[in-house]
Amino acid sequence: MESNATIAIVTDSAASIPNELLARYGIRVVPFWVNLGREAFISGETIEPPEFFRRVRANPEMEVHTGVPAAAKFAEIYKSLAAWAKGIVSIHVSGKQSGTCNAAELAAQDSPIPVVVVDTETTAMGEGFVALEAARAASEGNPLDHVVARTKAAVPNAGVFALLESVSYALKGGRLSSTAGKVGSLLKIQPLVRVQNNKVSLIGQARRRSKGLEALVERTVDEA
């Protein structure tokens, strides 16, 4: 963590920020619970993404769920950061897709220092880029209101394009309509989705993964 920072940055494990960047900026991560069948894991602590995907691919019929971190976990981290920070910006996954922001808001009420919770309206590294912008602002020694402003300004410019290998988990989680899911399953279509502005949108589809990846790159380049 930069020595002149007075504002702490917190995010969740959905942000997918590489460990070296977490260390460079001193970003604290609140982990999600991950349930694979009857086994429960803590994301980034007792299971890493490569192992998660290996297990899911090996058993496509296995029930998979994620669990929102408890407000007590947020409170624990906020309290520990109060030892040096004057304020906290807590940056999280889309509020309409998860209860994470609600848990953070609840914990913020009892924090010994001010906490501002920011809903990134997206997930994965889209969320991560917002957290990194906040961390850069904090590392420059800026006060809380400036860091919050920089963070919120980054939200409309962040989002995620993804090519899904299967529609099954998006369908089970209610993030894709049943009609789209059934069509995708029957035709073996891999959907191209966008997560932004608190919405998951179907923006394309592909029958072959190679073509889907080409479309993913083209869409990302066009957006940039």
C-alpha beads as a LAMMPS data file, in Angstrom:
LAMMPS data file: protein, C-alpha beads

224 atoms
223 bonds

1 atom types
1 bond types

-500.0 500.0 xlo xhi
-500.0 500.0 ylo yhi
-500.0 500.0 zlo zhi

Masses

1 110.0

Atoms # bond

1 1 1 0.000 0.000 0.000
2 1 1 1.227 3.512 -0.831
3 1 1 2.373 5.360 2.305
4 1 1 0.463 8.571 1.535
5 1 1 -2.935 6.859 1.215
6 1 1 -5.456 7.739 3.915
7 1 1 -8.489 6.110 2.255
8 1 1 -8.854 2.323 2.210
9 1 1 -10.342 0.419 -0.712
10 1 1 -12.444 -2.710 -0.228
11 1 1 -13.968 -4.936 -2.911
12 1 1 -15.262 -8.506 -3.199
13 1 1 -13.797 -11.597 -4.795
14 1 1 -16.088 -11.300 -7.836
15 1 1 -13.889 -8.390 -8.979
16 1 1 -11.168 -10.851 -10.059
17 1 1 -8.316 -8.382 -9.528
18 1 1 -4.898 -10.075 -9.915
19 1 1 -3.060 -10.627 -6.640
20 1 1 -0.136 -8.418 -7.622
21 1 1 -2.453 -5.418 -8.079
22 1 1 -4.257 -6.145 -4.815
23 1 1 -0.882 -6.098 -3.079
24 1 1 0.383 -2.991 -4.874
25 1 1 -2.596 -0.889 -3.826
26 1 1 -3.444 -2.597 -0.547
27 1 1 -6.971 -3.450 -1.686
28 1 1 -8.863 -5.638 0.790
29 1 1 -11.101 -8.375 -0.615
30 1 1 -14.239 -9.746 1.014
31 1 1 -14.614 -13.336 -0.284
32 1 1 -17.758 -15.031 -1.522
33 1 1 -18.835 -18.461 -0.415
34 1 1 -18.863 -21.034 -3.222
35 1 1 -20.905 -24.215 -2.904
36 1 1 -20.108 -27.131 -5.204
37 1 1 -22.627 -29.849 -4.534
38 1 1 -22.443 -30.442 -0.770
39 1 1 -19.007 -28.857 -0.351
40 1 1 -18.565 -25.231 0.729
41 1 1 -15.483 -23.159 -0.073
42 1 1 -14.274 -19.592 0.386
43 1 1 -13.385 -18.015 -2.945
44 1 1 -9.705 -17.155 -3.196
45 1 1 -8.931 -18.792 0.150
46 1 1 -9.972 -22.439 0.124
47 1 1 -10.585 -22.677 -3.629
48 1 1 -9.050 -20.816 -6.575
49 1 1 -10.746 -20.215 -9.970
50 1 1 -8.774 -22.911 -11.883
51 1 1 -9.866 -25.585 -9.413
52 1 1 -13.437 -24.281 -9.415
53 1 1 -13.714 -24.527 -13.199
54 1 1 -12.009 -27.936 -13.260
55 1 1 -14.628 -29.316 -10.878
56 1 1 -17.564 -27.755 -12.707
57 1 1 -16.429 -29.039 -16.095
58 1 1 -15.848 -32.507 -14.656
59 1 1 -19.398 -32.627 -13.302
60 1 1 -21.758 -30.406 -15.368
61 1 1 -24.828 -31.623 -13.468
62 1 1 -23.466 -30.579 -10.077
63 1 1 -25.384 -27.884 -8.224
64 1 1 -23.331 -24.688 -7.965
65 1 1 -24.209 -21.702 -5.785
66 1 1 -22.458 -18.622 -4.473
67 1 1 -23.127 -17.058 -1.092
68 1 1 -22.966 -13.366 -0.204
69 1 1 -20.421 -12.568 2.520
70 1 1 -22.057 -11.869 5.864
71 1 1 -22.296 -8.286 7.080
72 1 1 -20.122 -9.370 10.018
73 1 1 -17.250 -10.099 7.621
74 1 1 -17.490 -6.597 6.163
75 1 1 -17.639 -5.149 9.670
76 1 1 -14.518 -7.075 10.673
77 1 1 -12.560 -5.711 7.704
78 1 1 -13.834 -2.145 8.155
79 1 1 -12.813 -2.218 11.825
80 1 1 -9.299 -3.457 11.003
81 1 1 -8.818 -0.743 8.376
82 1 1 -9.860 1.934 10.869
83 1 1 -6.471 1.424 12.548
84 1 1 -4.887 3.615 9.850
85 1 1 -7.514 4.868 7.376
86 1 1 -9.662 7.998 7.645
87 1 1 -12.345 6.564 5.393
88 1 1 -13.269 3.538 3.253
89 1 1 -14.661 3.158 -0.241
90 1 1 -16.300 -0.269 -0.559
91 1 1 -16.806 -1.261 -4.200
92 1 1 -18.996 -4.191 -5.164
93 1 1 -20.741 -6.394 -7.694
94 1 1 -24.040 -5.338 -9.297
95 1 1 -26.642 -4.649 -6.632
96 1 1 -29.453 -6.131 -8.729
97 1 1 -27.558 -9.385 -9.193
98 1 1 -26.337 -9.822 -5.617
99 1 1 -27.026 -8.776 -2.037
100 1 1 -23.381 -7.816 -1.507
101 1 1 -23.974 -4.055 -1.493
102 1 1 -26.745 -4.494 1.074
103 1 1 -24.426 -6.444 3.381
104 1 1 -21.748 -3.769 2.993
105 1 1 -24.243 -0.979 3.728
106 1 1 -25.400 -2.766 6.865
107 1 1 -21.834 -3.136 8.137
108 1 1 -21.029 0.477 7.243
109 1 1 -23.585 1.701 9.774
110 1 1 -21.414 0.496 12.658
111 1 1 -18.008 1.293 11.171
112 1 1 -15.738 3.466 13.352
113 1 1 -14.806 5.508 10.249
114 1 1 -16.915 6.691 7.275
115 1 1 -17.669 4.038 4.647
116 1 1 -19.091 4.817 1.199
117 1 1 -20.482 1.790 -0.659
118 1 1 -20.365 1.964 -4.464
119 1 1 -22.454 -0.325 -6.670
120 1 1 -20.437 -0.884 -9.880
121 1 1 -23.549 -2.177 -11.695
122 1 1 -21.406 -4.926 -13.225
123 1 1 -19.180 -7.826 -12.192
124 1 1 -15.857 -9.600 -12.755
125 1 1 -13.031 -7.376 -13.998
126 1 1 -15.536 -4.677 -14.951
127 1 1 -16.028 -4.273 -11.219
128 1 1 -12.277 -4.690 -10.786
129 1 1 -11.445 -1.746 -13.031
130 1 1 -13.663 0.520 -10.914
131 1 1 -11.902 -0.666 -7.759
132 1 1 -8.497 -0.038 -9.351
133 1 1 -9.486 3.509 -10.296
134 1 1 -10.497 4.078 -6.678
135 1 1 -7.205 2.612 -5.495
136 1 1 -5.183 4.883 -7.771
137 1 1 -7.092 7.904 -6.491
138 1 1 -6.488 6.820 -2.895
139 1 1 -2.778 6.150 -3.501
140 1 1 -2.360 9.796 -4.544
141 1 1 -3.349 10.863 -1.046
142 1 1 -6.741 12.267 -2.014
143 1 1 -9.510 12.737 0.601
144 1 1 -12.610 10.568 0.785
145 1 1 -14.915 12.784 -1.292
146 1 1 -12.389 12.942 -4.150
147 1 1 -11.852 9.170 -4.153
148 1 1 -15.616 8.574 -4.125
149 1 1 -16.112 10.975 -7.045
150 1 1 -13.392 9.248 -9.099
151 1 1 -14.900 5.869 -8.285
152 1 1 -18.448 6.800 -9.259
153 1 1 -17.231 8.474 -12.470
154 1 1 -15.677 5.156 -13.522
155 1 1 -18.894 3.149 -13.129
156 1 1 -20.596 4.169 -16.437
157 1 1 -17.394 3.355 -18.316
158 1 1 -17.045 -0.172 -16.925
159 1 1 -18.789 -3.349 -17.982
160 1 1 -18.308 -6.942 -19.036
161 1 1 -18.705 -8.834 -22.293
162 1 1 -18.631 -12.609 -21.850
163 1 1 -19.010 -15.675 -24.025
164 1 1 -20.691 -18.362 -21.948
165 1 1 -19.710 -21.978 -22.499
166 1 1 -23.177 -23.032 -21.354
167 1 1 -26.473 -21.328 -20.562
168 1 1 -27.300 -23.766 -17.754
169 1 1 -25.893 -21.804 -14.794
170 1 1 -27.196 -18.443 -16.034
171 1 1 -30.605 -20.086 -16.410
172 1 1 -30.502 -21.692 -12.938
173 1 1 -29.487 -18.381 -11.382
174 1 1 -32.349 -16.498 -13.052
175 1 1 -29.977 -14.243 -14.999
176 1 1 -31.207 -15.410 -18.407
177 1 1 -34.803 -15.862 -19.512
178 1 1 -36.115 -19.427 -19.659
179 1 1 -36.924 -19.042 -23.358
180 1 1 -33.397 -17.963 -24.231
181 1 1 -32.009 -20.737 -22.073
182 1 1 -34.116 -23.467 -23.687
183 1 1 -33.245 -22.287 -27.197
184 1 1 -29.561 -22.147 -26.308
185 1 1 -29.626 -25.622 -24.790
186 1 1 -31.460 -27.181 -27.709
187 1 1 -29.299 -25.603 -30.399
188 1 1 -26.033 -25.813 -28.437
189 1 1 -25.616 -22.066 -28.801
190 1 1 -23.038 -20.211 -26.715
191 1 1 -24.518 -16.816 -25.758
192 1 1 -22.579 -13.555 -25.798
193 1 1 -23.759 -11.424 -22.889
194 1 1 -23.135 -7.962 -21.515
195 1 1 -23.244 -7.053 -17.815
196 1 1 -23.581 -3.312 -17.305
197 1 1 -25.999 -0.821 -15.759
198 1 1 -27.242 -3.543 -13.378
199 1 1 -28.495 -5.621 -16.327
200 1 1 -27.468 -8.880 -17.980
201 1 1 -28.236 -8.567 -21.692
202 1 1 -28.009 -11.121 -24.489
203 1 1 -26.104 -9.346 -27.297
204 1 1 -25.208 -12.231 -29.607
205 1 1 -24.724 -15.947 -29.947
206 1 1 -22.414 -18.430 -31.606
207 1 1 -22.556 -22.100 -32.542
208 1 1 -18.781 -22.458 -32.521
209 1 1 -16.559 -21.192 -29.737
210 1 1 -13.920 -19.875 -32.142
211 1 1 -16.508 -17.665 -33.838
212 1 1 -17.853 -16.582 -30.485
213 1 1 -14.403 -15.502 -29.314
214 1 1 -13.913 -13.507 -32.523
215 1 1 -17.238 -11.748 -31.914
216 1 1 -16.254 -11.108 -28.283
217 1 1 -13.006 -9.423 -29.333
218 1 1 -14.712 -7.395 -32.072
219 1 1 -17.416 -6.171 -29.711
220 1 1 -14.854 -5.183 -27.086
221 1 1 -12.681 -3.309 -29.593
222 1 1 -15.720 -1.473 -30.991
223 1 1 -16.753 -0.439 -27.485
224 1 1 -13.276 0.819 -26.628

Bonds

1 1 1 2
2 1 2 3
3 1 3 4
4 1 4 5
5 1 5 6
6 1 6 7
7 1 7 8
8 1 8 9
9 1 9 10
10 1 10 11
11 1 11 12
12 1 12 13
13 1 13 14
14 1 14 15
15 1 15 16
16 1 16 17
17 1 17 18
18 1 18 19
19 1 19 20
20 1 20 21
21 1 21 22
22 1 22 23
23 1 23 24
24 1 24 25
25 1 25 26
26 1 26 27
27 1 27 28
28 1 28 29
29 1 29 30
30 1 30 31
31 1 31 32
32 1 32 33
33 1 33 34
34 1 34 35
35 1 35 36
36 1 36 37
37 1 37 38
38 1 38 39
39 1 39 40
40 1 40 41
41 1 41 42
42 1 42 43
43 1 43 44
44 1 44 45
45 1 45 46
46 1 46 47
47 1 47 48
48 1 48 49
49 1 49 50
50 1 50 51
51 1 51 52
52 1 52 53
53 1 53 54
54 1 54 55
55 1 55 56
56 1 56 57
57 1 57 58
58 1 58 59
59 1 59 60
60 1 60 61
61 1 61 62
62 1 62 63
63 1 63 64
64 1 64 65
65 1 65 66
66 1 66 67
67 1 67 68
68 1 68 69
69 1 69 70
70 1 70 71
71 1 71 72
72 1 72 73
73 1 73 74
74 1 74 75
75 1 75 76
76 1 76 77
77 1 77 78
78 1 78 79
79 1 79 80
80 1 80 81
81 1 81 82
82 1 82 83
83 1 83 84
84 1 84 85
85 1 85 86
86 1 86 87
87 1 87 88
88 1 88 89
89 1 89 90
90 1 90 91
91 1 91 92
92 1 92 93
93 1 93 94
94 1 94 95
95 1 95 96
96 1 96 97
97 1 97 98
98 1 98 99
99 1 99 100
100 1 100 101
101 1 101 102
102 1 102 103
103 1 103 104
104 1 104 105
105 1 105 106
106 1 106 107
107 1 107 108
108 1 108 109
109 1 109 110
110 1 110 111
111 1 111 112
112 1 112 113
113 1 113 114
114 1 114 115
115 1 115 116
116 1 116 117
117 1 117 118
118 1 118 119
119 1 119 120
120 1 120 121
121 1 121 122
122 1 122 123
123 1 123 124
124 1 124 125
125 1 125 126
126 1 126 127
127 1 127 128
128 1 128 129
129 1 129 130
130 1 130 131
131 1 131 132
132 1 132 133
133 1 133 134
134 1 134 135
135 1 135 136
136 1 136 137
137 1 137 138
138 1 138 139
139 1 139 140
140 1 140 141
141 1 141 142
142 1 142 143
143 1 143 144
144 1 144 145
145 1 145 146
146 1 146 147
147 1 147 148
148 1 148 149
149 1 149 150
150 1 150 151
151 1 151 152
152 1 152 153
153 1 153 154
154 1 154 155
155 1 155 156
156 1 156 157
157 1 157 158
158 1 158 159
159 1 159 160
160 1 160 161
161 1 161 162
162 1 162 163
163 1 163 164
164 1 164 165
165 1 165 166
166 1 166 167
167 1 167 168
168 1 168 169
169 1 169 170
170 1 170 171
171 1 171 172
172 1 172 173
173 1 173 174
174 1 174 175
175 1 175 176
176 1 176 177
177 1 177 178
178 1 178 179
179 1 179 180
180 1 180 181
181 1 181 182
182 1 182 183
183 1 183 184
184 1 184 185
185 1 185 186
186 1 186 187
187 1 187 188
188 1 188 189
189 1 189 190
190 1 190 191
191 1 191 192
192 1 192 193
193 1 193 194
194 1 194 195
195 1 195 196
196 1 196 197
197 1 197 198
198 1 198 199
199 1 199 200
200 1 200 201
201 1 201 202
202 1 202 203
203 1 203 204
204 1 204 205
205 1 205 206
206 1 206 207
207 1 207 208
208 1 208 209
209 1 209 210
210 1 210 211
211 1 211 212
212 1 212 213
213 1 213 214
214 1 214 215
215 1 215 216
216 1 216 217
217 1 217 218
218 1 218 219
219 1 219 220
220 1 220 221
221 1 221 222
222 1 222 223
223 1 223 224
